[in-house]
Amino acid sequence: MYFLADIGAWSLASRVTSGFALLAFLVVAAVISYRERLKQQERMIKSSSPGDRADLVARVLRSFKIDTENLTKQQQYDLAVKQLGHEAARHKMNVAAAIIILVCTVTAAIALTIVSSNGKNDGFQNQPPDGGRNEGLKSDATLTVERIYLAPEPAASSRYGSWRLIEQAPEGLEGPSHNKDRVSELRMSKAKIMRLIWQPKPEYDLAASASLESDEYKVQLTEKMVAEAMNFAKKSGRATNESTARVELMEYINSLIKPPSLRIAVRNTGDKAATVNGLSFSNVFSFGGDAGDGGALLTPLNKEFSARLTYETNSALQFTDPIKVASDDTVVLLLDPVVDDATQGDGPGSLCYDILIDFFDGTGPAKLLVQTLEQDDYVGLHLF
């Protein structure tokens, strides 16, 4: 297979100084483009599903003006593949001839330029592949966050609820500040804070609530829910008792909840490659901690991408293998954040923190703010 880059044709394009040479260059490009399209059609037909193959084969045969009225589907398929192969092979010779003409033409143009300039350097010798731009003038790696989202959850957990990223304004949030300047900045800029929360499905949220004892809410506890709760109690070695079914159901659902799995899509818009070494977490404020019961402390599943957060100190996640991000490339970073302790109190609390990417931008260490998140330390259904 021929590629323009293999013979340096893109760098030769800057040396095209005559109409004939330009025409030869365009012919090479056109022939290569057409041949690649033929090969792509052949690959598409061979890899297509039986349902799509008939339409692809028909279009190819129509383009070659071949009558297929008396041919079977298999014969049409074989004929289309064979015809595409023949056409690609024929244009392979055309590519070779066009390349020879182009090289000869450009060589002649360069020779004439050297002669006409009395042997002076015409600026083409030892020219770097980037057109002569000094490597030192390349811009540093610049990372931008394109998207932050949640990965799909296990079926057992999602049956009862799911993780959600919910936007909220910071104005009404109050609590002990770990970084007063950052809190002021958030409120003045009216930046959105994303709340990372596990939300139960309404029917299970109401059914597990032990404080709602009216018949209106008791009916929410269906026979199926009671059976699930009793089965969990037996497996846990506790005596089954329908009067405590709500508590058992809550404990059962909480045992299924897994840590959230965040995905952060990051693009490098700079010229130099970036090296992502890990993530760091800067606490902003926290609140809660009143006495309470219920919920569950989460256990990270993927230790390599898990971050354990606490109100007492900022945290960091160092990647075992740094991630390279070439210029104009996009990578997706994995993160399973778990808040072990959000506040000083014994009860459930929430921790608000900044996520930052730690990377090398080609010149030195740099940081990029990804998102400000608020997350609870106890997750799931609670008793109040």
TIPA-805556 format. One line per field, with one value per residue (C-alpha): x, z, y; residue in one letter. Coordinates in steps of 0.1 Angstrom, whole numbers, plus 5000, padded with zeros to 4 digits. Last residue first. Example, Ala and Ser with C-alpha at 12.3 -4.5 7.8 and 13.67 -1.06 7.14 Angstrom:
u <- (5137 / 5123) .
w <- (5071 / 5078) .
v <- (4989 / 4955) .
r <- (S / A) .
***
This chain:
u <- (4666 / 4674 / 4694 / 4694 / 4726 / 4760 / 4778 / 4808 / 4788 / 4802 / 4804 / 4825 / 4844 / 4856 / 4887 / 4911 / 4944 / 4978 / 5013 / 5048 / 5075 / 5084 / 5067 / 5034 / 5040 / 5008 / 4988 / 4950 / 4929 / 4897 / 4884 / 4866 / 4833 / 4828 / 4794 / 4785 / 4768 / 4769 / 4798 / 4809 / 4843 / 4834 / 4837 / 4852 / 4860 / 4849 / 4855 / 4864 / 4867 / 4886 / 4895 / 4911 / 4899 / 4924 / 4921 / 4948 / 4954 / 4991 / 5000 / 4987 / 5010 / 4996 / 5019 / 5019 / 5013 / 4992 / 4995 / 4963 / 4964 / 4946 / 4941 / 4939 / 4915 / 4883 / 4890 / 4893 / 4904 / 4911 / 4907 / 4922 / 4948 / 4927 / 4899 / 4870 / 4871 / 4851 / 4822 / 4810 / 4773 / 4741 / 4721 / 4722 / 4724 / 4741 / 4751 / 4782 / 4769 / 4792 / 4824 / 4845 / 4870 / 4893 / 4919 / 4922 / 4951 / 4952 / 4980 / 5011 / 4996 / 5024 / 5016 / 5029 / 5039 / 5019 / 4990 / 4953 / 4957 / 4922 / 4909 / 4878 / 4873 / 4854 / 4840 / 4833 / 4811 / 4818 / 4796 / 4762 / 4751 / 4755 / 4733 / 4704 / 4706 / 4710 / 4679 / 4659 / 4669 / 4658 / 4625 / 4620 / 4624 / 4588 / 4591 / 4616 / 4643 / 4670 / 4704 / 4732 / 4739 / 4726 / 4694 / 4690 / 4696 / 4669 / 4645 / 4651 / 4646 / 4614 / 4601 / 4608 / 4590 / 4560 / 4558 / 4569 / 4552 / 4520 / 4537 / 4538 / 4502 / 4496 / 4515 / 4548 / 4571 / 4601 / 4614 / 4621 / 4631 / 4599 / 4600 / 4635 / 4628 / 4598 / 4616 / 4646 / 4677 / 4699 / 4737 / 4752 / 4780 / 4770 / 4786 / 4794 / 4785 / 4806 / 4788 / 4821 / 4817 / 4806 / 4833 / 4860 / 4849 / 4850 / 4885 / 4898 / 4883 / 4901 / 4892 / 4859 / 4836 / 4801 / 4776 / 4762 / 4736 / 4757 / 4775 / 4750 / 4741 / 4746 / 4738 / 4760 / 4741 / 4749 / 4721 / 4692 / 4677 / 4683 / 4714 / 4733 / 4727 / 4732 / 4767 / 4770 / 4777 / 4805 / 4798 / 4807 / 4832 / 4836 / 4860 / 4885 / 4913 / 4950 / 4976 / 5009 / 5035 / 5036 / 5062 / 5087 / 5116 / 5111 / 5119 / 5095 / 5113 / 5083 / 5075 / 5097 / 5129 / 5147 / 5182 / 5184 / 5153 / 5165 / 5178 / 5214 / 5234 / 5248 / 5244 / 5207 / 5196 / 5215 / 5200 / 5165 / 5170 / 5181 / 5151 / 5127 / 5144 / 5140 / 5104 / 5096 / 5115 / 5098 / 5064 / 5068 / 5081 / 5051 / 5026 / 5041 / 5039 / 5004 / 4992 / 5007 / 4987 / 4957 / 4955 / 4958 / 4930 / 4908 / 4914 / 4907 / 4875 / 4864 / 4872 / 4853 / 4823 / 4823 / 4826 / 4796 / 4775 / 4782 / 4772 / 4740 / 4732 / 4736 / 4711 / 4702 / 4737 / 4745 / 4778 / 4779 / 4811 / 4793 / 4763 / 4784 / 4797 / 4762 / 4748 / 4776 / 4770 / 4733 / 4737 / 4763 / 4742 / 4721 / 4748 / 4770 / 4799 / 4836 / 4842 / 4821 / 4837 / 4872 / 4865 / 4850 / 4881 / 4904 / 4885 / 4886 / 4923 / 4928 / 4908 / 4928 / 4961 / 4951 / 4940 / 4971 / 4994 / 4975 / 4976 / 5014 / 5018 / 4997 / 5018 / 5049 / 5035 / 5024 / 5059 / 5075 / 5066 / 5091 / 5066 / 5048 / 5080 / 5074 / 5040 / 5054 / 5079 / 5080 / 5062 / 5041 / 5022 / 5011 / 5013 / 5000) .
w <- (5608 / 5591 / 5560 / 5525 / 5504 / 5509 / 5540 / 5532 / 5510 / 5479 / 5467 / 5435 / 5421 / 5386 / 5364 / 5376 / 5356 / 5372 / 5358 / 5362 / 5338 / 5302 / 5281 / 5300 / 5327 / 5344 / 5377 / 5370 / 5396 / 5414 / 5438 / 5470 / 5488 / 5516 / 5529 / 5562 / 5578 / 5616 / 5640 / 5636 / 5626 / 5589 / 5555 / 5565 / 5540 / 5509 / 5479 / 5445 / 5417 / 5389 / 5353 / 5328 / 5292 / 5266 / 5237 / 5212 / 5195 / 5206 / 5222 / 5256 / 5275 / 5306 / 5336 / 5346 / 5383 / 5384 / 5416 / 5433 / 5458 / 5490 / 5510 / 5547 / 5577 / 5556 / 5542 / 5507 / 5495 / 5457 / 5436 / 5402 / 5409 / 5438 / 5416 / 5438 / 5464 / 5496 / 5504 / 5539 / 5541 / 5549 / 5580 / 5613 / 5625 / 5648 / 5631 / 5609 / 5583 / 5565 / 5545 / 5528 / 5499 / 5501 / 5474 / 5455 / 5433 / 5402 / 5385 / 5363 / 5331 / 5306 / 5279 / 5243 / 5228 / 5203 / 5227 / 5225 / 5245 / 5252 / 5284 / 5289 / 5326 / 5335 / 5370 / 5386 / 5417 / 5445 / 5447 / 5463 / 5469 / 5507 / 5509 / 5493 / 5518 / 5548 / 5537 / 5532 / 5566 / 5582 / 5565 / 5572 / 5610 / 5618 / 5593 / 5616 / 5603 / 5628 / 5617 / 5602 / 5574 / 5547 / 5567 / 5570 / 5532 / 5525 / 5548 / 5531 / 5496 / 5506 / 5522 / 5490 / 5469 / 5492 / 5488 / 5513 / 5498 / 5516 / 5548 / 5534 / 5534 / 5563 / 5585 / 5600 / 5582 / 5605 / 5593 / 5558 / 5538 / 5517 / 5509 / 5494 / 5478 / 5459 / 5450 / 5433 / 5454 / 5445 / 5450 / 5449 / 5433 / 5436 / 5408 / 5419 / 5394 / 5394 / 5406 / 5402 / 5435 / 5453 / 5439 / 5446 / 5481 / 5488 / 5472 / 5494 / 5525 / 5518 / 5545 / 5552 / 5579 / 5565 / 5543 / 5509 / 5498 / 5473 / 5458 / 5429 / 5421 / 5392 / 5397 / 5389 / 5397 / 5410 / 5407 / 5425 / 5434 / 5402 / 5395 / 5422 / 5409 / 5373 / 5379 / 5371 / 5338 / 5339 / 5351 / 5333 / 5330 / 5295 / 5274 / 5300 / 5285 / 5286 / 5271 / 5262 / 5258 / 5226 / 5199 / 5194 / 5207 / 5179 / 5154 / 5125 / 5093 / 5075 / 5103 / 5086 / 5093 / 5064 / 5060 / 5025 / 5012 / 5019 / 4985 / 4995 / 4970 / 4939 / 4916 / 4924 / 4889 / 4892 / 4925 / 4913 / 4882 / 4903 / 4926 / 4897 / 4881 / 4914 / 4917 / 4882 / 4886 / 4920 / 4906 / 4874 / 4895 / 4919 / 4891 / 4876 / 4910 / 4916 / 4882 / 4889 / 4921 / 4901 / 4883 / 4916 / 4932 / 4902 / 4901 / 4939 / 4936 / 4907 / 4927 / 4957 / 4937 / 4917 / 4948 / 4964 / 4933 / 4929 / 4966 / 4961 / 4930 / 4895 / 4867 / 4871 / 4880 / 4851 / 4858 / 4855 / 4876 / 4900 / 4899 / 4911 / 4940 / 4950 / 4949 / 4970 / 4997 / 4997 / 4999 / 5027 / 5052 / 5065 / 5061 / 5084 / 5069 / 5073 / 5037 / 5022 / 5043 / 5036 / 4998 / 5000 / 5019 / 4993 / 4966 / 4986 / 4991 / 4953 / 4947 / 4973 / 4959 / 4924 / 4935 / 4955 / 4928 / 4902 / 4924 / 4927 / 4889 / 4883 / 4908 / 4890 / 4857 / 4870 / 4883 / 4916 / 4937 / 4965 / 4993 / 4980 / 4985 / 5023 / 5018 / 4993 / 5018 / 5001 / 5028 / 5038 / 5005 / 5014 / 4991 / 5000) .
v <- (5090 / 5057 / 5059 / 5042 / 5044 / 5060 / 5072 / 5095 / 5118 / 5136 / 5172 / 5177 / 5206 / 5197 / 5192 / 5218 / 5214 / 5212 / 5216 / 5202 / 5215 / 5222 / 5196 / 5200 / 5174 / 5164 / 5165 / 5166 / 5183 / 5173 / 5199 / 5189 / 5192 / 5166 / 5155 / 5140 / 5110 / 5107 / 5105 / 5142 / 5154 / 5156 / 5139 / 5105 / 5077 / 5096 / 5072 / 5083 / 5057 / 5075 / 5065 / 5089 / 5090 / 5102 / 5126 / 5134 / 5168 / 5167 / 5134 / 5124 / 5100 / 5083 / 5076 / 5040 / 5033 / 5065 / 5085 / 5094 / 5123 / 5134 / 5166 / 5161 / 5158 / 5159 / 5125 / 5110 / 5076 / 5077 / 5045 / 5041 / 5014 / 5001 / 4990 / 4978 / 5005 / 4996 / 5019 / 5029 / 5022 / 5041 / 5037 / 5056 / 5092 / 5116 / 5148 / 5148 / 5173 / 5197 / 5199 / 5226 / 5230 / 5199 / 5196 / 5164 / 5153 / 5132 / 5112 / 5114 / 5127 / 5132 / 5158 / 5159 / 5192 / 5212 / 5221 / 5211 / 5180 / 5165 / 5151 / 5128 / 5121 / 5089 / 5084 / 5051 / 5054 / 5029 / 4998 / 4995 / 4959 / 4959 / 4991 / 4972 / 4944 / 4967 / 4987 / 4955 / 4942 / 4974 / 4973 / 4936 / 4942 / 4932 / 4904 / 4886 / 4864 / 4854 / 4867 / 4846 / 4871 / 4846 / 4844 / 4882 / 4886 / 4860 / 4878 / 4912 / 4898 / 4880 / 4911 / 4931 / 4905 / 4906 / 4943 / 4970 / 5000 / 4991 / 5002 / 5037 / 5046 / 5023 / 5048 / 5038 / 5062 / 5063 / 5029 / 5041 / 5011 / 5010 / 5047 / 5046 / 5013 / 5027 / 5059 / 5042 / 5049 / 5078 / 5075 / 5110 / 5129 / 5166 / 5187 / 5222 / 5249 / 5281 / 5312 / 5331 / 5349 / 5318 / 5295 / 5321 / 5327 / 5289 / 5288 / 5316 / 5299 / 5266 / 5240 / 5257 / 5244 / 5243 / 5262 / 5255 / 5280 / 5299 / 5269 / 5263 / 5227 / 5203 / 5166 / 5137 / 5105 / 5071 / 5045 / 5028 / 4995 / 4975 / 4996 / 4977 / 4942 / 4952 / 4965 / 5002 / 5020 / 5046 / 5081 / 5112 / 5141 / 5157 / 5177 / 5187 / 5207 / 5199 / 5223 / 5208 / 5235 / 5255 / 5248 / 5276 / 5256 / 5231 / 5258 / 5258 / 5248 / 5232 / 5207 / 5180 / 5199 / 5216 / 5200 / 5215 / 5234 / 5270 / 5277 / 5275 / 5294 / 5276 / 5304 / 5310 / 5299 / 5266 / 5257 / 5266 / 5245 / 5215 / 5219 / 5219 / 5189 / 5170 / 5181 / 5168 / 5135 / 5128 / 5136 / 5115 / 5085 / 5090 / 5090 / 5058 / 5040 / 5052 / 5041 / 5006 / 5004 / 5017 / 4983 / 4964 / 4984 / 4979 / 4941 / 4938 / 4958 / 4935 / 4904 / 4915 / 4925 / 4893 / 4871 / 4889 / 4888 / 4850 / 4845 / 4865 / 4844 / 4858 / 4861 / 4898 / 4909 / 4932 / 4950 / 4988 / 4991 / 5015 / 4993 / 4963 / 4983 / 4995 / 4960 / 4945 / 4971 / 4965 / 4927 / 4930 / 4949 / 4920 / 4894 / 4915 / 4935 / 4926 / 4914 / 4942 / 4969 / 4957 / 4958 / 4993 / 5004 / 4990 / 5009 / 5041 / 5037 / 5034 / 5066 / 5085 / 5073 / 5082 / 5117 / 5125 / 5113 / 5133 / 5164 / 5161 / 5157 / 5188 / 5208 / 5197 / 5207 / 5241 / 5248 / 5255 / 5225 / 5225 / 5229 / 5199 / 5179 / 5180 / 5164 / 5139 / 5125 / 5092 / 5072 / 5102 / 5100 / 5065 / 5034 / 5000) .
r <- (F / L / H / L / G / V / Y / D / D / Q / E / L / T / Q / V / L / L / K / A / P / G / T / G / D / F / F / D / I / L / I / D / Y / C / L / S / G / P / G / D / G / Q / T / A / D / D / V / V / P / D / L / L / L / V / V / T / D / D / S / A / V / K / I / P / D / T / F / Q / L / A / S / N / T / E / Y / T / L / R / A / S / F / E / K / N / L / P / T / L / L / A / G / G / D / G / A / D / G / G / F / S / F / V / N / S / F / S / L / G / N / V / T / A / A / K / D / G / T / N / R / V / A / I / R / L / S / P / P / K / I / L / S / N / I / Y / E / M / L / E / V / R / A / T / S / E / N / T / A / R / G / S / K / K / A / F / N / M / A / E / A / V / M / K / E / T / L / Q / V / K / Y / E / D / S / E / L / S / A / S / A / A / L / D / Y / E / P / K / P / Q / W / I / L / R / M / I / K / A / K / S / M / R / L / E / S / V / R / D / K / N / H / S / P / G / E / L / G / E / P / A / Q / E / I / L / R / W / S / G / Y / R / S / S / A / A / P / E / P / A / L / Y / I / R / E / V / T / L / T / A / D / S / K / L / G / E / N / R / G / G / D / P / P / Q / N / Q / F / G / D / N / K / G / N / S / S / V / I / T / L / A / I / A / A / T / V / T / C / V / L / I / I / I / A / A / A / V / N / M / K / H / R / A / A / E / H / G / L / Q / K / V / A / L / D / Y / Q / Q / Q / K / T / L / N / E / T / D / I / K / F / S / R / L / V / R / A / V / L / D / A / R / D / G / P / S / S / S / K / I / M / R / E / Q / Q / K / L / R / E / R / Y / S / I / V / A / A / V / V / L / F / A / L / L / A / F / G / S / T / V / R / S / A / L / S / W / A / G / I / D / A / L / F / Y / M) .
***
